[in-house]
Amino acid sequence: MRILIIHPFLTYYGGAELVMVRLARYLRERGHHVRILTLSVSDEMRKEFNVPIFSSEKNFDSGFLGIIRQINTLNTNIERIEDSFDIINIHNFPAELALREIKTPSVWYCNEPPTFWLNPDAKFQIPHKILLWYEKRFVRQYIKKACVADRYNAERFMRRYEIKPEIVPYGIDYEFFSKGDAKKANELYKLWDKFVVLQVGMLTPYKNQMRSVQAIERLMDKIPEIRLILAGKGNNSYDKQLEEYIRKKKLPVILLGNIKREILRDLYAASDILIHPVKPQGGWLAPFECLCTGTPVIVSPEFSASEIIKKEGLGFVTDNYEDAIISLYKNGYEKNKEGKMFVKKNLTWERFGERMEEIFKEVIK
């Protein structure tokens, strides 16, 4: 097969980008012709993909008009090259809206729903209201097949688009993350005598880091050695809000920004708890990556994969993070062997790649 994979911006190595890297790698190993199309790409992402990348490298304004320009630029670039491909695989908004008049069959891996229709205020804003209506109509007309990572996202997708998606769970790099070295992280960040609570993910209201910060604020007197580490890219008004709150309250919180995966796996191993108070958007990989090291995880009931965590007994599912942290602090814990084995057995990139390859072939036929 000749496969074109599309993502609007490959400037940050997050969860959706990792999914694309692993899918492209699997498909290439199976002998398929793979190319990437994006509007902008970092040097790090070019190196990770190691396949030709078509990129516009233009600057786009934020807001409604910027989105329209992104869609039109992607659409123009797809039109130029679509005849060279058997199938198009799109990731992340607004790529699904760039398939206007494109005849090559498409598969949308919906890593997360477009944030603008998760925004409760969007229905009161005329441009967003129009975009909400148009996006649903467009998806139903042009998307041949959609995929999501779990049942929660499948049900949400059905409600939004009235299309039944395929459920294709992500893979986890078990062999990589299970080799996390706690000693390295303890030495790098001086954590030897600390009770470490870790949250991983881009700093956004949907990842809800403020809730983690507030939990630490409430536990400082009960756990004097507690430290919260926030590992993830920022660069927006939400970071400033977090930084100001932490500074004013003099909280034991460390903001690391974006870190390399080798350092992240060591932090997973060195932490006492991973806290994951995310709202129902994104953040699927971090708890399962952390489970590879045996570190216990606490996830929000709103987390899209919380059903898996609860059903398989892999961690705490609660929004009372303070009580869960205190329980683990007072009672201690053993390394989560069940969690490690579940990830190793069930969440592999091989399975993910095989199923996506099957879906591509089905859609082409």
The 8 nearest C-alpha neighbors of each residue, nearest first, counted from 0:
[[1, 31, 2, 32, 85, 84, 86, 360],
 [0, 2, 32, 84, 85, 33, 31, 86],
 [1, 3, 33, 86, 84, 87, 32, 0],
 [2, 4, 87, 34, 35, 33, 88, 84],
 [5, 3, 88, 35, 89, 87, 36, 34],
 [6, 4, 89, 36, 35, 37, 90, 88],
 [5, 7, 90, 37, 8, 91, 89, 94],
 [8, 6, 37, 38, 94, 5, 9, 93],
 [9, 7, 39, 38, 10, 6, 37, 40],
 [10, 8, 40, 11, 39, 41, 44, 6],
 [9, 11, 41, 40, 8, 39, 12, 44],
 [12, 10, 9, 13, 41, 16, 44, 8],
 [13, 11, 16, 17, 44, 10, 14, 9],
 [12, 14, 16, 15, 11, 17, 201, 200],
 [13, 15, 17, 16, 18, 284, 12, 282],
 [16, 14, 18, 17, 13, 110, 19, 90],
 [15, 17, 19, 13, 18, 14, 12, 20],
 [16, 18, 20, 14, 19, 15, 21, 13],
 [19, 17, 15, 21, 16, 20, 22, 14],
 [20, 18, 22, 16, 17, 21, 23, 15],
 [21, 19, 17, 23, 22, 18, 48, 24],
 [22, 20, 24, 18, 23, 19, 25, 17],
 [21, 23, 19, 25, 24, 20, 352, 18],
 [24, 22, 26, 20, 21, 25, 19, 27],
 [23, 25, 21, 27, 22, 26, 20, 28],
 [26, 24, 22, 28, 27, 23, 352, 21],
 [27, 25, 29, 23, 28, 31, 24, 22],
 [28, 26, 30, 31, 24, 29, 25, 23],
 [27, 29, 25, 30, 26, 24, 31, 23],
 [28, 30, 26, 27, 31, 25, 24, 32],
 [29, 31, 27, 28, 26, 32, 0, 25],
 [30, 32, 27, 0, 26, 29, 33, 1],
 [31, 33, 1, 2, 0, 27, 30, 34],
 [34, 32, 2, 3, 1, 31, 27, 23],
 [33, 35, 3, 51, 52, 50, 4, 2],
 [36, 34, 52, 4, 3, 5, 53, 51],
 [37, 35, 53, 5, 52, 54, 4, 6],
 [38, 36, 7, 54, 6, 39, 8, 5],
 [37, 39, 55, 54, 7, 8, 56, 57],
 [38, 40, 56, 8, 37, 54, 9, 55],
 [41, 39, 9, 10, 8, 44, 42, 45],
 [40, 42, 10, 44, 43, 9, 45, 39],
 [41, 43, 45, 44, 46, 40, 10, 47],
 [44, 42, 46, 41, 45, 47, 12, 10],
 [43, 45, 47, 41, 46, 42, 48, 40],
 [46, 44, 42, 48, 47, 43, 49, 41],
 [45, 47, 43, 44, 49, 48, 42, 50],
 [48, 46, 44, 45, 49, 43, 20, 50],
 [49, 47, 50, 45, 20, 46, 44, 23],
 [48, 50, 46, 47, 45, 51, 44, 24],
 [51, 49, 48, 34, 52, 33, 35, 45],
 [52, 50, 34, 35, 53, 49, 33, 48],
 [53, 51, 35, 36, 34, 54, 50, 45],
 [52, 54, 36, 35, 37, 51, 55, 34],
 [53, 55, 37, 38, 39, 56, 36, 52],
 [54, 56, 38, 57, 39, 53, 37, 72],
 [57, 55, 39, 38, 54, 58, 40, 37],
 [58, 56, 55, 59, 38, 39, 54, 72],
 [57, 59, 60, 56, 39, 38, 55, 65],
 [60, 58, 65, 57, 61, 69, 68, 66],
 [59, 61, 65, 62, 58, 64, 66, 68],
 [62, 60, 65, 59, 63, 66, 64, 58],
 [63, 61, 65, 64, 66, 60, 67, 59],
 [62, 64, 66, 65, 67, 61, 126, 127],
 [65, 63, 67, 66, 62, 68, 60, 61],
 [64, 66, 60, 61, 68, 62, 67, 59],
 [67, 65, 69, 63, 64, 68, 70, 62],
 [66, 68, 64, 70, 65, 69, 71, 63],
 [69, 67, 65, 71, 66, 70, 72, 64],
 [68, 70, 66, 72, 67, 71, 73, 65],
 [71, 69, 97, 67, 73, 68, 72, 74],
 [70, 72, 74, 68, 73, 69, 75, 67],
 [73, 71, 75, 69, 74, 70, 68, 76],
 [74, 72, 76, 70, 75, 71, 97, 77],
 [73, 75, 97, 71, 77, 72, 76, 70],
 [76, 74, 72, 78, 73, 77, 71, 79],
 [75, 77, 73, 79, 78, 74, 72, 80],
 [78, 76, 74, 79, 80, 81, 75, 73],
 [77, 79, 75, 76, 81, 80, 74, 101],
 [80, 78, 76, 77, 81, 75, 82, 74],
 [79, 81, 77, 82, 78, 83, 76, 84],
 [82, 80, 83, 77, 78, 84, 79, 103],
 [81, 83, 84, 80, 103, 85, 79, 78],
 [82, 84, 81, 80, 85, 1, 3, 2],
 [85, 83, 1, 82, 81, 86, 2, 3],
 [86, 84, 1, 2, 0, 103, 363, 83],
 [85, 87, 104, 2, 84, 105, 103, 3],
 [86, 88, 105, 3, 2, 4, 106, 104],
 [87, 89, 4, 106, 105, 107, 3, 5],
 [90, 88, 5, 107, 4, 94, 108, 6],
 [89, 91, 6, 108, 5, 109, 107, 94],
 [92, 90, 94, 6, 93, 109, 110, 89],
 [93, 91, 94, 113, 95, 90, 7, 96],
 [92, 94, 95, 96, 91, 70, 7, 97],
 [95, 93, 92, 97, 96, 91, 7, 89],
 [96, 94, 93, 97, 92, 98, 89, 138],
 [97, 95, 94, 93, 98, 70, 134, 99],
 [96, 98, 74, 70, 94, 95, 99, 73],
 [99, 97, 101, 96, 74, 100, 95, 141],
 [98, 100, 101, 97, 74, 96, 141, 137],
 [99, 101, 98, 102, 141, 78, 74, 97],
 [102, 100, 98, 99, 103, 78, 81, 77],
 [101, 103, 104, 100, 81, 98, 105, 99],
 [102, 104, 101, 86, 105, 81, 85, 87],
 [105, 103, 86, 102, 87, 143, 363, 362],
 [104, 106, 87, 143, 86, 88, 142, 103],
 [107, 105, 144, 88, 145, 143, 87, 89],
 [108, 106, 145, 89, 109, 88, 90, 146],
 [109, 107, 146, 90, 145, 110, 147, 89],
 [108, 110, 111, 147, 107, 146, 90, 91],
 [111, 109, 108, 15, 147, 91, 90, 281],
 [110, 112, 109, 281, 280, 113, 91, 152],
 [113, 111, 114, 109, 280, 110, 117, 116],
 [112, 114, 115, 92, 116, 111, 117, 91],
 [115, 113, 117, 116, 112, 118, 280, 111],
 [114, 116, 118, 117, 113, 121, 127, 131],
 [117, 115, 118, 114, 113, 121, 131, 119],
 [116, 118, 114, 115, 119, 113, 112, 121],
 [117, 119, 116, 115, 121, 120, 114, 122],
 [120, 118, 121, 117, 122, 116, 123, 115],
 [121, 119, 118, 122, 123, 124, 117, 116],
 [122, 120, 124, 123, 118, 127, 119, 128],
 [121, 123, 128, 120, 124, 119, 127, 125],
 [122, 124, 121, 120, 125, 128, 127, 119],
 [125, 123, 121, 127, 122, 126, 128, 120],
 [124, 126, 128, 127, 129, 123, 122, 121],
 [127, 125, 129, 128, 124, 130, 63, 121],
 [128, 126, 130, 129, 124, 125, 121, 131],
 [127, 129, 125, 131, 122, 130, 126, 124],
 [128, 130, 126, 132, 127, 131, 133, 125],
 [129, 131, 127, 133, 128, 132, 134, 126],
 [132, 130, 128, 134, 129, 133, 127, 135],
 [131, 133, 129, 130, 135, 134, 128, 136],
 [132, 134, 130, 136, 135, 131, 137, 129],
 [135, 133, 137, 131, 136, 132, 130, 138],
 [136, 134, 138, 137, 133, 132, 160, 139],
 [135, 137, 133, 139, 134, 138, 140, 132],
 [136, 138, 134, 140, 135, 139, 133, 141],
 [139, 137, 142, 135, 140, 141, 136, 134],
 [138, 140, 136, 137, 141, 142, 135, 160],
 [141, 139, 137, 138, 142, 136, 143, 135],
 [140, 142, 138, 139, 137, 143, 98, 99],
 [143, 141, 138, 144, 105, 139, 140, 106],
 [144, 142, 105, 106, 141, 104, 145, 362],
 [145, 143, 106, 142, 107, 105, 164, 146],
 [146, 144, 107, 164, 106, 108, 165, 109],
 [145, 147, 165, 108, 164, 166, 109, 107],
 [148, 146, 166, 109, 167, 149, 108, 153],
 [147, 149, 168, 167, 166, 169, 152, 146],
 [150, 148, 152, 151, 166, 147, 168, 153],
 [149, 151, 153, 152, 154, 166, 148, 147],
 [152, 150, 154, 153, 149, 303, 155, 304],
 [151, 153, 155, 150, 154, 149, 156, 147],
 [154, 152, 150, 156, 151, 155, 164, 147],
 [155, 153, 157, 151, 156, 152, 150, 158],
 [154, 156, 152, 158, 157, 153, 159, 151],
 [155, 157, 153, 159, 154, 158, 160, 152],
 [158, 156, 161, 154, 162, 155, 159, 160],
 [159, 157, 155, 156, 161, 160, 154, 162],
 [158, 160, 156, 157, 161, 155, 135, 162],
 [159, 161, 162, 157, 135, 156, 158, 139],
 [162, 160, 157, 158, 159, 163, 156, 139],
 [161, 163, 157, 160, 164, 156, 139, 145],
 [162, 164, 157, 161, 165, 153, 156, 145],
 [165, 163, 145, 146, 153, 162, 166, 147],
 [164, 166, 146, 167, 145, 147, 163, 153],
 [167, 165, 147, 148, 149, 146, 168, 164],
 [166, 168, 148, 147, 165, 351, 146, 169],
 [169, 167, 148, 149, 166, 351, 170, 346],
 [170, 168, 351, 148, 346, 167, 171, 348],
 [169, 171, 348, 347, 346, 351, 168, 172],
 [170, 172, 173, 347, 346, 288, 348, 169],
 [173, 171, 175, 174, 176, 170, 347, 288],
 [174, 172, 176, 175, 171, 177, 343, 291],
 [173, 175, 177, 172, 176, 178, 343, 291],
 [174, 176, 172, 173, 177, 178, 179, 264],
 [177, 175, 264, 178, 173, 179, 291, 174],
 [176, 178, 291, 292, 174, 179, 175, 173],
 [179, 177, 176, 175, 180, 174, 292, 264],
 [178, 180, 265, 264, 268, 177, 176, 181],
 [179, 181, 265, 182, 183, 268, 178, 184],
 [182, 180, 269, 268, 265, 184, 183, 185],
 [181, 183, 185, 180, 184, 186, 269, 265],
 [184, 182, 186, 181, 185, 180, 187, 265],
 [185, 183, 187, 181, 186, 265, 266, 182],
 [186, 184, 190, 182, 189, 191, 183, 188],
 [185, 187, 189, 183, 184, 188, 182, 190],
 [188, 186, 184, 185, 189, 183, 190, 182],
 [187, 189, 185, 190, 186, 184, 183, 191],
 [190, 188, 186, 185, 191, 187, 184, 192],
 [189, 191, 185, 193, 188, 192, 186, 195],
 [190, 192, 185, 193, 189, 186, 182, 194],
 [191, 193, 190, 194, 224, 189, 185, 195],
 [194, 192, 224, 190, 191, 195, 225, 226],
 [193, 195, 225, 224, 226, 271, 196, 192],
 [196, 194, 270, 226, 271, 193, 225, 227],
 [195, 197, 227, 272, 273, 271, 270, 226],
 [198, 196, 273, 228, 227, 274, 229, 272],
 [197, 199, 229, 274, 273, 275, 228, 230],
 [200, 198, 230, 231, 229, 285, 197, 201],
 [199, 201, 231, 202, 230, 282, 206, 198],
 [200, 202, 231, 232, 203, 233, 206, 199],
 [201, 203, 233, 232, 231, 200, 238, 206],
 [202, 204, 205, 206, 201, 237, 207, 208],
 [205, 203, 207, 206, 237, 202, 208, 209],
 [204, 206, 278, 207, 203, 277, 280, 279],
 [205, 207, 277, 203, 204, 208, 278, 202],
 [208, 206, 204, 205, 209, 277, 210, 276],
 [209, 207, 211, 210, 206, 212, 202, 204],
 [210, 208, 212, 207, 211, 213, 241, 204],
 [209, 211, 213, 208, 212, 207, 214, 276],
 [212, 210, 214, 208, 209, 213, 215, 276],
 [211, 213, 209, 215, 210, 214, 216, 208],
 [214, 212, 216, 210, 215, 211, 209, 217],
 [213, 215, 211, 217, 216, 212, 321, 210],
 [216, 214, 218, 212, 217, 213, 219, 211],
 [215, 217, 213, 214, 218, 219, 212, 250],
 [218, 216, 214, 215, 219, 213, 220, 321],
 [217, 219, 215, 221, 216, 220, 222, 214],
 [220, 218, 222, 223, 221, 216, 217, 215],
 [221, 219, 218, 222, 223, 217, 216, 224],
 [220, 222, 218, 219, 223, 217, 325, 225],
 [223, 221, 219, 225, 224, 220, 218, 194],
 [224, 222, 219, 225, 220, 221, 218, 194],
 [225, 223, 193, 222, 194, 226, 192, 219],
 [224, 226, 194, 222, 223, 193, 195, 219],
 [227, 225, 195, 251, 252, 194, 196, 193],
 [226, 228, 252, 196, 197, 195, 253, 251],
 [229, 227, 253, 197, 252, 254, 230, 198],
 [230, 228, 254, 198, 199, 255, 253, 197],
 [231, 229, 199, 255, 256, 257, 228, 198],
 [232, 230, 201, 257, 256, 200, 199, 202],
 [231, 233, 257, 256, 201, 202, 234, 230],
 [232, 234, 202, 238, 235, 201, 256, 231],
 [235, 233, 238, 232, 236, 237, 202, 239],
 [234, 236, 237, 238, 233, 239, 203, 202],
 [235, 237, 239, 238, 240, 234, 233, 241],
 [236, 238, 240, 239, 235, 203, 241, 204],
 [239, 237, 241, 240, 236, 233, 235, 242],
 [238, 240, 242, 236, 237, 241, 243, 235],
 [239, 241, 237, 243, 238, 242, 244, 236],
 [242, 240, 238, 244, 239, 243, 245, 237],
 [241, 243, 239, 245, 244, 240, 238, 246],
 [242, 244, 246, 240, 241, 245, 239, 247],
 [243, 245, 241, 247, 246, 242, 248, 240],
 [246, 244, 242, 250, 248, 243, 247, 249],
 [245, 247, 249, 243, 244, 248, 242, 250],
 [248, 246, 244, 249, 245, 243, 250, 242],
 [247, 249, 245, 250, 246, 244, 216, 243],
 [250, 248, 246, 247, 245, 251, 244, 252],
 [249, 251, 245, 248, 252, 216, 246, 215],
 [252, 250, 226, 227, 249, 253, 225, 215],
 [251, 253, 227, 250, 228, 226, 254, 245],
 [252, 254, 228, 229, 255, 227, 251, 226],
 [255, 253, 229, 256, 228, 230, 252, 231],
 [254, 256, 230, 229, 253, 257, 231, 258],
 [257, 255, 231, 232, 230, 254, 258, 233],
 [256, 258, 231, 232, 230, 255, 259, 233],
 [259, 257, 256, 260, 262, 263, 230, 255],
 [258, 260, 262, 261, 263, 257, 264, 12],
 [259, 261, 263, 262, 264, 258, 265, 176],
 [262, 260, 259, 263, 264, 265, 179, 176],
 [263, 261, 265, 260, 259, 264, 266, 258],
 [264, 262, 260, 266, 265, 261, 267, 259],
 [263, 265, 179, 267, 176, 266, 261, 262],
 [266, 264, 179, 180, 268, 262, 181, 263],
 [267, 265, 269, 263, 268, 264, 184, 270],
 [266, 268, 264, 289, 265, 270, 269, 263],
 [267, 269, 181, 265, 266, 179, 292, 270],
 [270, 268, 181, 266, 267, 265, 184, 185],
 [271, 269, 195, 267, 272, 268, 266, 196],
 [270, 272, 195, 196, 194, 294, 269, 273],
 [273, 271, 196, 295, 270, 296, 294, 197],
 [272, 274, 296, 197, 196, 198, 297, 295],
 [275, 273, 297, 198, 197, 296, 298, 272],
 [274, 276, 298, 277, 297, 198, 299, 273],
 [277, 275, 299, 298, 207, 274, 278, 206],
 [278, 276, 206, 207, 275, 302, 205, 299],
 [277, 279, 205, 301, 280, 302, 206, 276],
 [280, 278, 301, 302, 303, 277, 281, 205],
 [281, 279, 278, 111, 205, 282, 112, 303],
 [282, 280, 111, 283, 279, 110, 206, 303],
 [281, 283, 284, 285, 200, 280, 277, 14],
 [284, 282, 281, 285, 304, 286, 303, 14],
 [283, 285, 287, 282, 286, 288, 14, 171],
 [284, 286, 288, 287, 289, 283, 282, 199],
 [287, 285, 289, 288, 284, 290, 296, 283],
 [288, 286, 290, 289, 285, 284, 342, 291],
 [289, 287, 285, 290, 291, 286, 284, 176],
 [288, 290, 286, 287, 291, 267, 292, 285],
 [289, 291, 293, 287, 292, 288, 339, 338],
 [290, 292, 339, 177, 289, 288, 293, 176],
 [293, 291, 177, 290, 268, 294, 289, 267],
 [292, 294, 335, 334, 290, 291, 339, 336],
 [293, 295, 292, 290, 272, 334, 289, 271],
 [296, 294, 272, 314, 293, 273, 335, 290],
 [297, 295, 273, 314, 272, 274, 286, 315],
 [296, 298, 315, 274, 275, 316, 314, 273],
 [299, 297, 275, 316, 276, 315, 274, 317],
 [298, 300, 276, 301, 302, 317, 318, 316],
 [299, 301, 302, 316, 317, 305, 298, 318],
 [302, 300, 299, 279, 278, 303, 277, 305],
 [303, 301, 305, 299, 279, 300, 304, 277],
 [302, 304, 151, 279, 305, 301, 152, 283],
 [305, 303, 306, 307, 302, 149, 308, 283],
 [306, 304, 308, 302, 307, 303, 300, 309],
 [305, 307, 309, 304, 308, 310, 303, 151],
 [306, 308, 310, 305, 304, 309, 311, 313],
 [309, 307, 313, 305, 306, 311, 310, 312],
 [310, 308, 312, 306, 307, 311, 305, 316],
 [311, 309, 307, 312, 308, 306, 313, 305],
 [310, 312, 313, 309, 308, 307, 341, 338],
 [313, 311, 309, 310, 314, 308, 338, 315],
 [312, 314, 308, 338, 311, 309, 337, 315],
 [315, 313, 296, 312, 308, 297, 295, 316],
 [314, 316, 297, 317, 298, 296, 309, 323],
 [317, 315, 298, 300, 299, 297, 309, 305],
 [318, 316, 319, 299, 300, 315, 298, 320],
 [317, 319, 299, 320, 300, 276, 316, 298],
 [320, 318, 317, 321, 322, 323, 299, 324],
 [319, 321, 323, 318, 322, 324, 317, 214],
 [320, 322, 324, 323, 319, 214, 325, 218],
 [323, 321, 325, 324, 320, 319, 326, 327],
 [322, 324, 326, 320, 321, 325, 327, 319],
 [323, 325, 321, 327, 326, 322, 320, 328],
 [326, 324, 328, 322, 327, 323, 329, 321],
 [327, 325, 323, 329, 324, 328, 330, 322],
 [326, 328, 331, 324, 330, 325, 329, 332],
 [329, 327, 325, 326, 331, 330, 324, 194],
 [330, 328, 326, 327, 331, 325, 324, 332],
 [329, 331, 327, 328, 326, 332, 325, 324],
 [332, 330, 327, 328, 329, 333, 326, 271],
 [333, 331, 327, 334, 330, 295, 335, 328],
 [332, 334, 335, 331, 293, 336, 294, 295],
 [333, 335, 293, 336, 294, 332, 295, 292],
 [334, 336, 293, 338, 337, 333, 294, 295],
 [335, 337, 339, 338, 334, 293, 340, 333],
 [338, 336, 340, 339, 335, 341, 313, 312],
 [339, 337, 341, 313, 335, 336, 340, 290],
 [340, 338, 291, 336, 342, 337, 290, 341],
 [339, 341, 343, 337, 342, 338, 344, 336],
 [342, 340, 338, 344, 343, 339, 345, 337],
 [341, 343, 346, 345, 339, 340, 344, 338],
 [344, 342, 340, 341, 173, 345, 339, 346],
 [343, 345, 341, 342, 340, 346, 347, 339],
 [344, 346, 342, 341, 343, 347, 170, 340],
 [347, 345, 170, 342, 171, 343, 344, 169],
 [348, 346, 170, 349, 350, 171, 345, 351],
 [347, 349, 170, 351, 350, 352, 171, 169],
 [348, 350, 352, 347, 351, 353, 25, 170],
 [351, 349, 353, 348, 347, 352, 354, 170],
 [350, 352, 348, 354, 349, 353, 169, 170],
 [351, 353, 355, 349, 350, 354, 22, 348],
 [354, 352, 350, 356, 351, 355, 349, 357],
 [353, 355, 357, 356, 351, 352, 350, 358],
 [354, 356, 358, 352, 357, 353, 359, 351],
 [355, 357, 353, 359, 354, 358, 352, 360],
 [358, 356, 354, 360, 355, 359, 361, 353],
 [357, 359, 361, 355, 360, 356, 362, 354],
 [358, 360, 356, 362, 361, 357, 355, 363],
 [361, 359, 363, 357, 358, 362, 364, 356],
 [362, 360, 358, 364, 359, 363, 357, 356],
 [363, 361, 359, 364, 360, 358, 104, 143],
 [362, 364, 360, 361, 359, 104, 86, 85],
 [363, 361, 362, 360, 359, 104, 358, 85]]
